[in-house]
Amino acid sequence: MTATAIAPTIVPNFDDDSNEGRKIAFICSKGNLDMAYPALILANAALGEGIETHIFFTFWGFDMIMKNRMNDLQFSPAGNAAMHLPIGDIHLPQSLAPMPGMTAMATKMLKKQIADLDIPEVPDFLDQIVAAGGHLWACQLSADMNSVSEADLREDMDGIINASDFIEMTNGAQVIFI
Amino acid sequence: MPVAELAGRQVHVNEEGFLTEFDEWDKELAKVLATNIGIEMTDEHWKLIEWLREDFKAQGETATTRRLQTAGGFAVKDQFSLFPKKPGKKMSYIAGLPKPHGCV
């Protein structure tokens, strides 16, 4: 019988120093359902790696954090050439995309696919991100343009900040615009 | 797969040090794994680790932070305070399970 080699005890290096001081910031500028998720999924992953994470909501991205809109994000196949029909993997003709009921149907389908993977709806997902230590910021200019105040936004926003504040805050951060 | 000596016995681990054999795990070993990464086990830690193992047995994969909250009832905030910074990886290491595979 061959003797088995005993490796020295390997201990995973969870508190990797290379992550020390690492910061990541996402700019959410879209209010479409499909465009809401990339930042949420990546922010959630970053937090799970112990990275300081910020999300800055601007322009249409406000729909993700406005109390009266955040539960009603929609997905439209219009202008999306990658939209395929569920059967036969054929392109949805763009001429059909703007037809009445198409957005509602596409939204329903996408929501189901997301739920099937146990991925939370946008407001729940942001709850999870905040619970994991993520920071949520709203853009001052977008708030002014739409006459939106803190009372219109999620209760757990860190604040409404201007462009300079954001630039200052993300010193040394990796910034991802969505 | 390398074999490592932990808690006075030989166990199979992968290149990162995670146990690869579900049945080689017990609480005594888990205590050593926890100490290795600077975590002192309390009742709260054990509850979560034991739930993870049960869930793995049923599902065949390691629960994510999300599943721990929705199916196990362990609040995300608590997961982060019990296993700081990298809860998903730390919990699965101590539980003798693979790292969670899911994104959310």
Interface residues (C-beta under 8 A of the other chain):
Chain A: T4 A5 I6 A7 P8 T9 I10 V11 P12 F14 D15 I41 N44 A45 L47 G48 E49 G50 L117 D118 I119 P120 F125 Q128 A131 A132 G133
Chain B: P2 V3 A4 E5 L6 Q10 V13 E15 E16 G17 F18 N36 I37 G38 T65 R66 R67 Q69 T70 A75 V76 K77 F80 P84 K85 K86 P87 G88 K89 K90 Y93 C103 V104
